[in-house]
Structures are given as C-alpha cells and as structure tokens.
Amino acid sequence: MQEHYRIGLGEDIHRLGAPRPLWLAGMEVSPSGGAIAHSDGDVVLHALIDALLGALALGDIGDHFPPSDPAYRDMASTLFLEKVLPMIHQRGYRINNCDITIRLERPKLYPFKQALREHLAKLLHVDIEQISLKAKTSEGLDAVGEGEAVFCQVAVLLARQSVPLSL
C-alpha cells in the first residue's frame, strides 16, 4: 500500500560575510554580506531541498549536489530545486504545504516576507496559501544573533497525486 502523505524536515545554516549578495528563497535580499558557501548559499532553498528529498527518503542536498564538485561552485540554488522537483512528481507526489522559519538579524525580513512567499510559490508551482514563512531573530544569542550567520528550517508535507505531473 502506498502512503498518501510524506513529511520532510530540512535545515541549513551558513556564515555571513561573503562579498556577494545575500540570497533567500531564490531572491536577493541584500546586495552585500552574502552567505559563505560553495553555491550561492541560499539557506531557504537548501533547507527546502533537504525537506523535499527527506520526505521521500532520497538523501540530502549534499548527496545530489556535493560541495566537493566544482560544477556547483557559485551555482544558483534555484537550479538545484529545478532538478529536485521532478523527482518528487515522478514518484507520484505533490507539495501540499511548506512551513518555513528563517532566523536572521540583518536585514530585517518583515518587508520581504510576502515577496518571498510569492517567489517560492512560483518556484514550486503551488498557490501562495501553501507557503508559510516566518522571519525571526535570535535576540542577540548565538552566531545568528550576533549577525554572523543565517539559519533556516523547513517542514514540508507531500501528498500523493492521482496522476504524476510533468514539469
């Protein structure tokens, strides 16, 4: 018997301070102070990809896009997502909803929340009501609170679809 629902949880953290833009959910939210990472360092998309892969027991982002591979150097994380979404649909699932929590001291994300949700809905081919996004700080505690890092946690619920979608 096939499961009707699968749950995935993903998280990612990156140090800040790279001389490049800060990318979150496939959007540039700051022209400087980007994530120090092998790819573009988009913690939202990295955590989302881990959640999607985890929901179907397909490993994690590092299994599919190893940081040791120079082909992924400075790559946009939206390209990783474009490769992962068909894996979900080919297995007969669709995204039911995503719950995302971003922890970052600066820049404040409140002004970006709606745009981030809209952009993610577009990337995932879902309605905006299926995307929940919360922006938090760490109240001056830990590396995030000291402005040295950005962290994201994502929970996803996948639902079985009657006919697999093709993207």
Contacts in CASP RR format, 6 or more apart in sequence:
PFRMAT RR
TARGET T0000
AUTHOR 0000-0000-0000
METHOD contacts of the structure
MODEL  1
MQEHYRIGLGEDIHRLGAPRPLWLAGMEVSPSGGAIAHSDGDVVLHALID
ALLGALALGDIGDHFPPSDPAYRDMASTLFLEKVLPMIHQRGYRINNCDI
TIRLERPKLYPFKQALREHLAKLLHVDIEQISLKAKTSEGLDAVGEGEAV
FCQVAVLLARQSVPLSL
2 160 0 8 1.000
3 160 0 8 1.000
4 159 0 8 1.000
4 160 0 8 1.000
5 96 0 8 1.000
5 157 0 8 1.000
5 158 0 8 1.000
5 159 0 8 1.000
5 160 0 8 1.000
6 55 0 8 1.000
6 56 0 8 1.000
6 93 0 8 1.000
6 157 0 8 1.000
6 158 0 8 1.000
7 55 0 8 1.000
7 155 0 8 1.000
7 156 0 8 1.000
7 157 0 8 1.000
7 158 0 8 1.000
8 51 0 8 1.000
8 52 0 8 1.000
8 54 0 8 1.000
8 55 0 8 1.000
8 155 0 8 1.000
8 156 0 8 1.000
8 157 0 8 1.000
8 158 0 8 1.000
9 50 0 8 1.000
9 51 0 8 1.000
9 54 0 8 1.000
9 153 0 8 1.000
9 154 0 8 1.000
9 155 0 8 1.000
9 156 0 8 1.000
10 47 0 8 1.000
10 48 0 8 1.000
10 50 0 8 1.000
10 51 0 8 1.000
10 54 0 8 1.000
10 153 0 8 1.000
10 154 0 8 1.000
10 155 0 8 1.000
11 47 0 8 1.000
11 50 0 8 1.000
11 151 0 8 1.000
11 152 0 8 1.000
11 153 0 8 1.000
11 154 0 8 1.000
12 43 0 8 1.000
12 44 0 8 1.000
12 46 0 8 1.000
12 47 0 8 1.000
12 50 0 8 1.000
12 151 0 8 1.000
12 152 0 8 1.000
13 43 0 8 1.000
13 143 0 8 1.000
13 144 0 8 1.000
13 149 0 8 1.000
13 150 0 8 1.000
13 151 0 8 1.000
13 152 0 8 1.000
14 35 0 8 1.000
14 36 0 8 1.000
14 37 0 8 1.000
14 41 0 8 1.000
14 43 0 8 1.000
14 149 0 8 1.000
14 150 0 8 1.000
15 35 0 8 1.000
15 36 0 8 1.000
15 143 0 8 1.000
15 148 0 8 1.000
15 149 0 8 1.000
16 22 0 8 1.000
16 33 0 8 1.000
16 34 0 8 1.000
16 35 0 8 1.000
16 36 0 8 1.000
16 147 0 8 1.000
16 148 0 8 1.000
16 149 0 8 1.000
16 150 0 8 1.000
17 33 0 8 1.000
17 34 0 8 1.000
17 35 0 8 1.000
17 36 0 8 1.000
18 33 0 8 1.000
18 34 0 8 1.000
18 35 0 8 1.000
18 36 0 8 1.000
18 37 0 8 1.000
19 32 0 8 1.000
19 33 0 8 1.000
19 34 0 8 1.000
20 32 0 8 1.000
20 33 0 8 1.000
20 34 0 8 1.000
20 40 0 8 1.000
21 28 0 8 1.000
21 29 0 8 1.000
21 30 0 8 1.000
21 31 0 8 1.000
21 32 0 8 1.000
21 33 0 8 1.000
21 34 0 8 1.000
22 28 0 8 1.000
22 29 0 8 1.000
22 30 0 8 1.000
22 32 0 8 1.000
22 33 0 8 1.000
22 34 0 8 1.000
22 35 0 8 1.000
22 107 0 8 1.000
22 150 0 8 1.000
23 29 0 8 1.000
23 34 0 8 1.000
23 35 0 8 1.000
23 40 0 8 1.000
23 41 0 8 1.000
23 42 0 8 1.000
23 76 0 8 1.000
23 77 0 8 1.000
24 42 0 8 1.000
24 43 0 8 1.000
24 44 0 8 1.000
24 102 0 8 1.000
24 104 0 8 1.000
24 109 0 8 1.000
24 112 0 8 1.000
24 116 0 8 1.000
24 150 0 8 1.000
24 152 0 8 1.000
25 42 0 8 1.000
25 44 0 8 1.000
25 45 0 8 1.000
25 100 0 8 1.000
25 116 0 8 1.000
25 119 0 8 1.000
25 120 0 8 1.000
25 123 0 8 1.000
25 133 0 8 1.000
26 42 0 8 1.000
26 44 0 8 1.000
26 45 0 8 1.000
26 76 0 8 1.000
26 77 0 8 1.000
26 78 0 8 1.000
26 119 0 8 1.000
26 123 0 8 1.000
27 112 0 8 1.000
27 115 0 8 1.000
27 116 0 8 1.000
27 119 0 8 1.000
29 107 0 8 1.000
29 109 0 8 1.000
29 112 0 8 1.000
29 116 0 8 1.000
30 107 0 8 1.000
34 41 0 8 1.000
35 41 0 8 1.000
35 42 0 8 1.000
35 43 0 8 1.000
35 150 0 8 1.000
37 67 0 8 1.000
38 67 0 8 1.000
38 72 0 8 1.000
38 73 0 8 1.000
38 74 0 8 1.000
39 46 0 8 1.000
39 65 0 8 1.000
39 67 0 8 1.000
39 72 0 8 1.000
39 73 0 8 1.000
39 74 0 8 1.000
39 75 0 8 1.000
39 76 0 8 1.000
39 77 0 8 1.000
39 80 0 8 1.000
40 74 0 8 1.000
40 75 0 8 1.000
40 76 0 8 1.000
40 77 0 8 1.000
41 77 0 8 1.000
42 76 0 8 1.000
42 77 0 8 1.000
42 78 0 8 1.000
43 102 0 8 1.000
43 150 0 8 1.000
43 151 0 8 1.000
43 152 0 8 1.000
44 100 0 8 1.000
44 102 0 8 1.000
44 116 0 8 1.000
44 120 0 8 1.000
44 152 0 8 1.000
44 154 0 8 1.000
45 77 0 8 1.000
45 78 0 8 1.000
45 80 0 8 1.000
45 81 0 8 1.000
46 61 0 8 1.000
46 77 0 8 1.000
46 80 0 8 1.000
46 152 0 8 1.000
47 100 0 8 1.000
47 152 0 8 1.000
47 153 0 8 1.000
47 154 0 8 1.000
48 81 0 8 1.000
48 98 0 8 1.000
48 100 0 8 1.000
48 120 0 8 1.000
48 154 0 8 1.000
48 156 0 8 1.000
49 61 0 8 1.000
49 77 0 8 1.000
49 80 0 8 1.000
49 81 0 8 1.000
49 84 0 8 1.000
50 60 0 8 1.000
50 61 0 8 1.000
50 154 0 8 1.000
51 98 0 8 1.000
51 154 0 8 1.000
51 155 0 8 1.000
51 156 0 8 1.000
52 84 0 8 1.000
52 85 0 8 1.000
52 87 0 8 1.000
52 88 0 8 1.000
52 95 0 8 1.000
52 156 0 8 1.000
52 158 0 8 1.000
53 59 0 8 1.000
53 60 0 8 1.000
53 61 0 8 1.000
53 63 0 8 1.000
53 64 0 8 1.000
53 84 0 8 1.000
53 87 0 8 1.000
54 60 0 8 1.000
55 88 0 8 1.000
55 93 0 8 1.000
55 156 0 8 1.000
55 157 0 8 1.000
55 158 0 8 1.000
56 87 0 8 1.000
56 88 0 8 1.000
56 91 0 8 1.000
56 93 0 8 1.000
56 158 0 8 1.000
58 64 0 8 1.000
58 87 0 8 1.000
61 80 0 8 1.000
64 80 0 8 1.000
64 83 0 8 1.000
64 84 0 8 1.000
65 72 0 8 1.000
65 75 0 8 1.000
65 80 0 8 1.000
65 83 0 8 1.000
66 72 0 8 1.000
72 80 0 8 1.000
78 123 0 8 1.000
81 123 0 8 1.000
81 124 0 8 1.000
85 124 0 8 1.000
85 125 0 8 1.000
85 167 0 8 1.000
86 166 0 8 1.000
86 167 0 8 1.000
88 94 0 8 1.000
88 95 0 8 1.000
88 158 0 8 1.000
89 161 0 8 1.000
89 164 0 8 1.000
89 165 0 8 1.000
89 166 0 8 1.000
89 167 0 8 1.000
90 164 0 8 1.000
91 164 0 8 1.000
92 160 0 8 1.000
92 161 0 8 1.000
92 164 0 8 1.000
93 158 0 8 1.000
93 159 0 8 1.000
93 160 0 8 1.000
93 161 0 8 1.000
94 158 0 8 1.000
94 159 0 8 1.000
94 161 0 8 1.000
94 165 0 8 1.000
95 124 0 8 1.000
95 126 0 8 1.000
95 130 0 8 1.000
95 156 0 8 1.000
95 157 0 8 1.000
95 158 0 8 1.000
95 159 0 8 1.000
96 130 0 8 1.000
96 156 0 8 1.000
96 157 0 8 1.000
96 158 0 8 1.000
96 159 0 8 1.000
97 130 0 8 1.000
97 131 0 8 1.000
97 132 0 8 1.000
97 156 0 8 1.000
97 157 0 8 1.000
98 120 0 8 1.000
98 124 0 8 1.000
98 130 0 8 1.000
98 131 0 8 1.000
98 132 0 8 1.000
98 154 0 8 1.000
98 155 0 8 1.000
98 156 0 8 1.000
99 132 0 8 1.000
99 134 0 8 1.000
99 154 0 8 1.000
99 155 0 8 1.000
99 156 0 8 1.000
100 120 0 8 1.000
100 131 0 8 1.000
100 132 0 8 1.000
100 133 0 8 1.000
100 134 0 8 1.000
100 152 0 8 1.000
100 153 0 8 1.000
100 154 0 8 1.000
101 133 0 8 1.000
101 134 0 8 1.000
101 136 0 8 1.000
101 152 0 8 1.000
101 153 0 8 1.000
101 154 0 8 1.000
102 109 0 8 1.000
102 133 0 8 1.000
102 134 0 8 1.000
102 135 0 8 1.000
102 136 0 8 1.000
102 150 0 8 1.000
102 151 0 8 1.000
102 152 0 8 1.000
103 136 0 8 1.000
103 137 0 8 1.000
103 138 0 8 1.000
103 144 0 8 1.000
103 145 0 8 1.000
103 150 0 8 1.000
103 151 0 8 1.000
103 152 0 8 1.000
104 135 0 8 1.000
104 136 0 8 1.000
104 137 0 8 1.000
104 144 0 8 1.000
104 147 0 8 1.000
104 150 0 8 1.000
104 151 0 8 1.000
105 137 0 8 1.000
105 138 0 8 1.000
105 140 0 8 1.000
105 144 0 8 1.000
105 145 0 8 1.000
105 146 0 8 1.000
105 147 0 8 1.000
106 147 0 8 1.000
108 135 0 8 1.000
109 116 0 8 1.000
109 135 0 8 1.000
110 135 0 8 1.000
112 135 0 8 1.000
113 133 0 8 1.000
113 135 0 8 1.000
116 133 0 8 1.000
117 128 0 8 1.000
117 131 0 8 1.000
117 132 0 8 1.000
117 133 0 8 1.000
118 128 0 8 1.000
120 131 0 8 1.000
120 133 0 8 1.000
121 127 0 8 1.000
121 128 0 8 1.000
121 130 0 8 1.000
121 131 0 8 1.000
124 130 0 8 1.000
124 131 0 8 1.000
125 165 0 8 1.000
125 167 0 8 1.000
137 144 0 8 1.000
137 145 0 8 1.000
138 144 0 8 1.000
138 145 0 8 1.000
139 145 0 8 1.000
140 146 0 8 1.000
142 149 0 8 1.000
143 149 0 8 1.000
144 150 0 8 1.000
144 151 0 8 1.000
END
